[in-house]
């Protein structure tokens, strides 16, 4: 099936502009969607039954919903990135920021390496190190559809203990509160509501060690 991703993405112009997506990023977003769809025919990065419009709403726009909140940092670590969400859409809009993509699946890492041809700064890092130590350049950790919050903290405990910031994409507030209850005592946290797209009812950013 041939998909005109450029025309389809143009239908979401208002949403993209509202999220602060600059015009320069459009070509990269289209190229990413093309590569992502192609790679999904080879390995299962998302449901093969998914419609192109749903991919844009449920994954691309959902990832970009964090763009207005993304701090100006030099390097971001994305845990369990899968097909590159949220890191690659954000990286295409923030080409000056390095995104380090952590994914344990060798097959998915091969796909992620293909995305290095896009106009962005990404590094495919492989699995999260057993010792949880991230590169010193990392100033923010993000994750979407990954592990519970307490597990993310445990996997990156040295970063957390050093006061590192986390920007975690989560859905229902009720589930977030349940996850936070299992976290270490004294956790500094802030929860911000995000714009939702498609069928999503609730989306939030959970900040650990927020700056404000």
C-alpha positions as CSV (number, residue, x, y, z in Angstrom):
1,X,0.0,0.0,0.0
2,X,1.4,3.4,-1.1
3,X,0.7,6.2,1.4
4,X,1.1,9.9,0.7
5,X,2.4,10.8,4.1
6,X,3.1,14.4,3.2
7,X,-0.6,15.0,2.3
8,X,-1.8,13.0,5.3
9,X,0.4,15.0,7.7
10,X,-0.8,18.2,6.2
11,X,-4.3,17.4,7.6
12,X,-2.8,17.8,11.1
13,X,-1.2,21.2,10.4
14,X,-3.2,22.9,13.1
15,X,-2.3,20.4,15.7
16,X,1.4,20.5,14.8
17,X,1.5,24.3,14.8
18,X,-0.3,24.3,18.2
19,X,2.4,22.0,19.6
20,X,5.1,24.4,18.3
21,X,6.4,22.2,15.5
22,X,8.5,24.4,13.2
23,X,8.1,24.2,9.4
24,X,11.7,23.0,9.0
25,X,10.7,19.8,10.8
26,X,7.9,18.7,8.4
27,X,10.1,17.0,5.8
28,X,11.9,15.0,8.5
29,X,8.6,13.9,10.1
30,X,7.3,12.8,6.7
31,X,10.6,10.9,6.0
32,X,10.4,9.3,9.5
33,X,6.8,8.1,8.9
34,X,7.9,6.6,5.5
35,X,10.8,4.7,7.0
36,X,8.8,3.7,10.1
37,X,6.0,2.2,8.0
38,X,8.6,0.4,5.8
39,X,10.4,-1.0,8.8
40,X,7.2,-2.2,10.3
41,X,6.6,-4.5,7.4
42,X,9.9,-6.1,8.3
43,X,9.6,-6.3,12.1
44,X,6.7,-5.5,14.3
45,X,7.3,-2.0,15.6
46,X,3.6,-1.4,16.0
47,X,0.4,-3.2,15.0
48,X,0.3,-4.0,11.3
49,X,-3.4,-3.5,11.5
50,X,-2.9,0.1,12.5
51,X,-4.2,2.7,10.0
52,X,-1.8,5.5,8.9
53,X,-4.0,8.2,10.5
54,X,-3.9,6.3,13.8
55,X,-0.2,6.0,13.6
56,X,0.0,9.8,13.4
57,X,-2.5,10.5,16.2
58,X,-1.6,7.7,18.6
59,X,2.2,7.8,18.2
60,X,3.6,10.8,16.4
61,X,1.3,13.5,17.8
62,X,1.2,11.8,21.2
63,X,5.0,12.0,21.3
64,X,5.1,15.6,20.1
65,X,2.6,16.6,22.8
66,X,5.7,16.9,25.1
67,X,7.5,19.3,22.8
68,X,6.2,22.5,24.4
69,X,7.4,21.1,27.8
70,X,10.8,19.8,26.7
71,X,13.6,21.5,28.5
72,X,16.5,23.1,26.7
73,X,19.2,20.4,27.4
74,X,22.1,19.1,25.5
75,X,21.3,15.4,25.7
76,X,18.3,13.2,26.4
77,X,18.2,9.5,27.1
78,X,15.0,7.7,25.8
79,X,14.4,4.4,27.6
80,X,12.7,1.5,25.8
81,X,12.3,3.6,22.6
82,X,11.0,0.8,20.4
83,X,10.4,2.4,17.0
84,X,11.7,5.7,18.2
85,X,8.9,7.2,20.3
86,X,9.0,9.8,21.7
87,X,12.7,10.5,20.9
88,X,12.7,10.7,17.1
89,X,9.8,13.1,16.7
90,X,11.2,15.3,19.4
91,X,14.7,15.1,17.9
92,X,13.4,16.2,14.5
93,X,12.0,19.3,16.1
94,X,15.1,19.9,18.3
95,X,18.0,19.1,16.0
96,X,20.4,20.8,18.3
97,X,19.7,18.2,21.1
98,X,21.3,14.8,21.2
99,X,18.9,11.9,21.9
100,X,20.4,8.6,23.1
101,X,18.1,5.7,22.3
102,X,18.0,2.7,24.7
103,X,16.4,-0.4,23.3
104,X,17.3,-4.0,24.2
105,X,15.9,-5.6,21.0
106,X,18.7,-6.1,18.4
107,X,16.1,-6.1,15.6
108,X,14.6,-2.8,16.7
109,X,18.1,-1.4,17.1
110,X,18.8,-2.2,13.4
111,X,15.7,-0.3,12.5
112,X,16.7,2.6,14.7
113,X,20.1,2.8,13.0
114,X,18.2,3.4,9.7
115,X,16.6,6.5,11.2
116,X,20.1,8.0,11.6
117,X,19.8,9.2,8.0
118,X,17.2,11.7,9.1
119,X,18.1,15.3,10.0
120,X,18.6,14.8,13.7
121,X,21.1,13.8,16.4
122,X,20.5,10.3,17.7
123,X,22.8,7.6,19.1
124,X,21.6,4.0,19.3
125,X,22.8,2.8,22.6
126,X,21.4,-0.8,22.9
127,X,20.2,-2.1,26.3
128,X,20.2,0.0,29.5
129,X,23.5,-0.8,31.2
130,X,23.3,-3.3,34.1
131,X,24.9,-0.7,36.4
132,X,22.3,1.9,35.4
133,X,25.0,4.5,34.6
134,X,24.1,6.8,31.8
135,X,26.5,9.0,29.8
136,X,27.5,12.2,31.7
137,X,26.1,14.3,28.9
138,X,22.5,13.1,29.7
139,X,20.5,15.8,31.5
140,X,17.0,14.4,31.0
141,X,15.5,10.9,30.9
142,X,12.3,10.2,29.0
143,X,10.3,7.1,28.3
144,X,6.9,6.3,26.8
145,X,4.9,3.0,27.1
146,X,7.9,1.6,29.0
147,X,8.1,0.4,32.6
148,X,6.4,1.5,35.8
149,X,7.9,4.6,37.4
150,X,9.6,2.8,40.3
151,X,11.2,0.3,37.8
152,X,12.5,3.2,35.7
153,X,14.1,4.7,38.8
154,X,15.7,1.4,39.7
155,X,17.1,0.9,36.2
156,X,18.8,4.3,36.3
157,X,19.4,4.7,40.0
158,X,22.8,6.5,39.7
159,X,21.1,9.2,37.5
160,X,18.2,9.6,40.0
161,X,20.5,9.7,43.0
162,X,22.5,12.5,41.3
163,X,19.3,14.6,41.0
164,X,18.7,13.8,37.3
165,X,15.4,14.9,35.8
166,X,12.9,12.6,34.3
167,X,10.1,13.4,31.8
168,X,7.9,10.3,31.6
169,X,4.9,9.9,29.2
170,X,2.0,8.3,31.1
171,X,-1.7,7.9,30.5
172,X,-4.4,7.7,33.2
173,X,-3.9,9.7,36.4
174,X,-5.2,6.9,38.5
175,X,-2.5,4.5,37.2
176,X,0.1,7.2,37.7
177,X,-0.9,7.6,41.4
178,X,-0.6,3.8,41.8
179,X,2.9,3.7,40.3
180,X,4.0,6.7,42.4
181,X,2.9,4.9,45.6
182,X,5.5,2.2,44.8
183,X,8.4,4.7,44.4
184,X,11.1,5.7,46.9
185,X,10.1,7.9,49.8
186,X,10.9,11.6,49.3
187,X,10.4,11.5,45.6
188,X,10.1,14.9,44.1
189,X,7.3,14.8,41.4
190,X,5.1,16.9,39.3
191,X,2.4,15.7,37.0
192,X,1.3,17.8,34.0
193,X,-1.7,17.1,31.7
194,X,-1.0,16.8,28.0
195,X,-3.1,17.4,24.9
196,X,-4.7,14.3,23.7
197,X,-5.2,13.0,20.1
198,X,-7.4,10.4,18.5
199,X,-8.9,8.0,21.0
200,X,-6.6,8.9,23.9
201,X,-8.7,10.0,26.9
202,X,-5.8,11.0,29.3
203,X,-2.2,11.7,28.8
204,X,0.3,13.2,31.3
205,X,3.9,14.0,31.8
206,X,5.3,12.8,35.1
207,X,8.4,14.8,36.1
208,X,10.8,13.4,38.7
209,X,13.2,15.9,40.2
210,X,11.4,18.7,38.4
211,X,13.3,22.0,38.2
212,X,10.3,24.0,39.5
